Amino acid sequence: MYIFTSIIKSTPDNSWYIELSDMSKENHIEICNSIEEYADKIELMGQEYDEEIKVEWSNDDNITLSQIDEVRKEMMEYEAKLLEENNLNL
């Protein structure tokens, strides 16, 4: 099992981004400014390991609860969209 870390961080203008790291590779960090970008990058990175990965989440100390809620909400909306698309393709 390969471990990726996903850290929610804040920009000076109080928007968020996700720093995605492959723990098996030194200094392999991807910056994701949206959930769609995050999903694309984690899928691409996971292909190298036959998608046998575990993702550990955390956040910087300066992240607000509303930013965390926004990330969660966008993640749930993205997953619902994927589920709907998969159901249409059955």
MIFIGU-411940 format. One line per field, with one value per residue: z, y, x of N, C-alpha, C in turn; residue number from 0. Coordinates in Angstrom, 3 decimals, m for minus. Each point is the difference from the previous one (the first is absolute). Example, Ala and Ser with C-alpha at 12.3 -4.5 7.8 and 13.67 -1.06 7.14 Angstrom:
! residues 2
n.up = c(7.800  m0.720)
n.north = c(m5.690  1.050)
n.east = c(13.190  m0.350)
ca.up = c(0.000  0.060)
ca.north = c(1.190  1.190)
ca.east = c(m0.890  0.820)
c.up = c(0.000  0.730)
c.north = c(1.200  1.090)
c.east = c(0.900  m0.770)
k = c(0  1)
This chain:
! residues 90
n.up = c(0.000  m0.895  0.673  m0.217  0.122  0.574  m0.190  0.698  m0.908  0.560  m0.889  m0.310  m1.088  0.877  m1.185  m0.405  0.284  m0.755  0.938  m1.148  0.875  m0.757  1.088  m1.079  m0.375  0.130  0.649  m0.005  m0.277  0.014  m0.622  0.736  m0.952  m0.307  0.311  m1.115  0.239  1.244  m0.427  m0.943  0.874  0.907  m0.975  m0.551  1.182  0.252  m1.279  0.437  0.953  m1.194  0.320  0.485  0.293  0.962  0.271  0.530  0.633  m0.208  0.867  m0.591  0.949  m1.080  m0.244  m0.545  0.929  m0.396  m0.008  1.164  0.453  m0.557  0.455  1.168  m0.051  m0.477  0.955  0.859  m0.468  0.030  1.179  0.345  m0.585  0.545  1.132  m0.188  m0.371  1.050  0.699  m0.642  0.286  0.978)
n.north = c(m1.181  0.901  0.899  0.674  1.194  0.445  1.166  0.378  0.933  1.127  0.802  0.994  m0.356  m0.934  m0.291  m1.164  m0.874  m1.056  m0.287  m0.622  m0.938  m0.526  m0.678  m0.761  1.232  0.237  0.989  m1.007  1.284  m0.197  1.134  m0.113  0.768  m1.234  m0.435  0.566  1.016  m0.010  m0.212  0.891  0.783  m0.237  0.099  1.033  0.547  m0.343  0.358  0.712  0.005  m0.109  1.275  m0.667  1.024  0.662  0.773  0.700  0.467  1.270  0.954  1.110  0.536  0.680  m1.238  0.630  m0.113  1.219  0.150  m0.641  0.678  1.043  m0.436  m0.289  1.169  0.606  m0.674  0.248  1.241  m0.040  m0.623  0.847  0.937  m0.539  m0.139  1.204  0.428  m0.676  0.477  1.119  m0.398  m0.390)
n.east = c(0.851  m0.278  0.707  m1.110  0.540  m1.089  0.592  m1.053  0.294  0.391  m0.573  0.819  m0.696  0.377  0.517  m0.403  0.939  0.233  0.872  0.203  0.386  0.942  m0.306  m0.170  m0.306  1.276  m0.581  m0.867  m0.188  m1.304  m0.244  m1.097  m0.493  m0.381  m1.197  m0.412  0.785  m0.452  m1.232  0.237  0.596  m0.933  m0.886  0.592  0.184  m1.262  m0.053  0.993  m0.921  m0.538  0.000  1.041  m0.820  0.572  m1.035  0.999  m1.066  0.345  0.192  0.387  0.720  0.343  m0.358  m1.025  m0.930  m0.266  1.325  0.121  m1.042  0.595  1.163  m0.540  m0.642  1.072  0.635  m0.977  m0.016  1.318  m0.006  m0.964  0.722  1.095  m0.658  m0.505  1.198  0.484  m1.030  0.275  1.238  m0.820)
ca.up = c(0.000  m0.109  0.735  m0.485  0.978  m0.540  1.037  m0.385  0.375  m0.293  m0.699  0.664  m0.219  0.723  m0.733  0.397  m0.996  0.593  m0.321  m0.120  m0.007  m0.069  1.063  m0.426  m0.852  0.651  m0.630  m1.031  0.516  m0.990  0.535  m0.603  0.329  m0.044  0.234  m1.284  m0.223  0.978  m0.453  m1.176  0.384  0.834  m0.887  m0.794  0.882  0.479  m1.060  0.117  1.058  m0.232  0.828  1.367  0.784  1.157  0.085  1.352  m0.061  1.113  m0.414  0.700  1.163  m0.345  m0.759  0.774  m0.116  m1.213  m1.130  0.052  m0.420  m1.440  m0.655  0.183  m0.821  m1.400  m0.166  m0.039  m1.264  m1.054  0.092  m0.438  m1.458  m0.556  0.208  m0.959  m1.335  m0.077  m0.093  m1.351  m0.952  0.207)
ca.north = c(1.181  1.244  1.071  1.376  0.946  1.109  1.035  1.190  1.202  1.271  1.026  1.308  0.578  m0.876  m1.141  m1.220  m0.916  m1.267  m0.428  m1.452  m0.520  m1.439  m0.196  m0.895  0.773  1.216  1.284  m0.074  0.740  0.587  1.010  m0.145  1.171  m0.366  m1.425  m0.674  m0.104  m0.975  m1.327  m0.350  m0.254  m1.190  m1.143  m0.159  m0.468  m1.331  m0.988  m0.560  m1.012  m0.796  0.640  m0.515  1.126  0.497  1.452  0.556  1.403  0.912  1.400  0.956  0.621  1.237  m0.303  0.224  m1.055  0.226  m0.496  m1.462  m0.349  0.234  m1.115  m1.185  0.168  m0.171  m1.403  m0.766  0.327  m0.657  m1.432  m0.197  0.158  m1.227  m1.078  0.215  m0.323  m1.457  m0.607  0.249  m0.816  m1.440)
ca.east = c(m0.851  0.754  m0.669  0.011  m0.525  m0.775  m0.042  m0.761  0.751  m0.661  0.773  m0.143  m1.330  m0.927  m0.523  0.691  0.545  0.417  1.360  m0.027  1.369  0.247  0.980  1.078  0.908  0.460  m0.327  m1.032  m1.153  m0.889  m0.900  m1.323  m0.806  m1.416  m0.230  0.171  1.444  0.469  m0.426  0.802  1.401  0.120  m0.227  1.218  1.073  m0.339  0.170  1.344  m0.024  m1.211  m1.021  0.030  0.500  m0.740  0.152  m0.082  m0.394  0.248  m0.114  0.853  m0.627  m0.706  m1.207  m1.223  m1.008  m0.799  0.785  m0.078  m1.361  m0.091  0.695  m0.851  m1.199  0.379  0.368  m1.247  m0.663  0.766  m0.287  m1.384  0.015  0.603  m0.960  m1.086  0.525  0.170  m1.326  m0.500  0.751  m0.279)
c.up = c(0.000  0.634  m0.702  1.150  m0.740  1.126  m0.552  0.537  m0.449  m0.729  0.742  m0.194  0.580  m0.858  0.397  m1.221  0.728  m0.490  0.063  m0.149  m0.081  0.989  m0.404  m0.889  0.694  m0.848  m1.153  0.569  m1.168  0.713  m0.766  0.460  m0.085  0.268  m1.304  m0.310  0.947  m0.469  m1.194  0.398  0.843  m0.832  m0.822  0.851  0.465  m1.038  0.083  1.000  m0.141  0.937  1.405  0.900  1.196  0.062  1.443  m0.115  1.254  m0.513  0.808  1.150  m0.357  m0.848  0.900  m0.176  m1.252  m1.244  m0.051  m0.457  m1.506  m0.775  0.094  m0.908  m1.472  m0.300  m0.104  m1.300  m1.170  m0.007  m0.458  m1.516  m0.669  0.104  m1.003  m1.420  m0.174  m0.123  m1.380  m1.029  0.167  m0.971)
c.north = c(1.242  1.124  1.341  0.864  1.128  1.009  1.204  1.208  1.238  0.937  1.328  0.641  m0.882  m1.027  m1.218  m0.685  m1.261  m0.322  m1.531  m0.517  m1.520  m0.279  m0.928  0.705  1.304  1.216  m0.105  0.604  0.599  0.991  m0.090  1.157  m0.250  m1.498  m0.780  m0.203  m1.038  m1.423  m0.469  m0.383  m1.261  m1.261  m0.294  m0.551  m1.433  m1.095  m0.698  m1.156  m0.930  0.432  m0.593  1.056  0.270  1.500  0.430  1.504  0.749  1.419  0.845  0.630  1.230  m0.226  0.203  m1.187  0.168  m0.465  m1.530  m0.462  0.170  m1.134  m1.258  0.060  m0.231  m1.446  m0.860  0.256  m0.690  m1.500  m0.308  0.100  m1.249  m1.171  0.101  m0.363  m1.503  m0.706  0.195  m0.899  m1.497  m0.527)
c.east = c(0.895  m0.802  0.207  m0.495  m0.703  m0.164  m0.768  0.750  m0.756  0.950  m0.172  m1.379  m1.124  m0.728  0.827  0.606  0.434  1.398  0.011  1.422  m0.011  1.129  1.148  1.017  0.359  m0.359  m0.992  m1.280  m0.760  m0.912  m1.310  m0.888  m1.499  m0.116  0.179  1.488  0.604  m0.329  0.826  1.425  0.148  m0.251  1.256  1.146  m0.251  0.176  1.354  0.042  m1.206  m1.120  m0.102  0.629  m0.902  0.268  m0.188  m0.244  0.432  m0.211  0.973  m0.781  m0.840  m1.257  m1.219  m0.954  m0.839  0.765  m0.031  m1.378  m0.173  0.670  m0.850  m1.222  0.334  0.384  m1.270  m0.756  0.695  m0.293  m1.421  m0.099  0.573  m0.971  m1.135  0.455  0.177  m1.332  m0.605  0.676  m0.249  m1.008)
k = c(0  1  2  3  4  5  6  7  8  9  10  11  12  13  14  15  16  17  18  19  20  21  22  23  24  25  26  27  28  29  30  31  32  33  34  35  36  37  38  39  40  41  42  43  44  45  46  47  48  49  50  51  52  53  54  55  56  57  58  59  60  61  62  63  64  65  66  67  68  69  70  71  72  73  74  75  76  77  78  79  80  81  82  83  84  85  86  87  88  89)
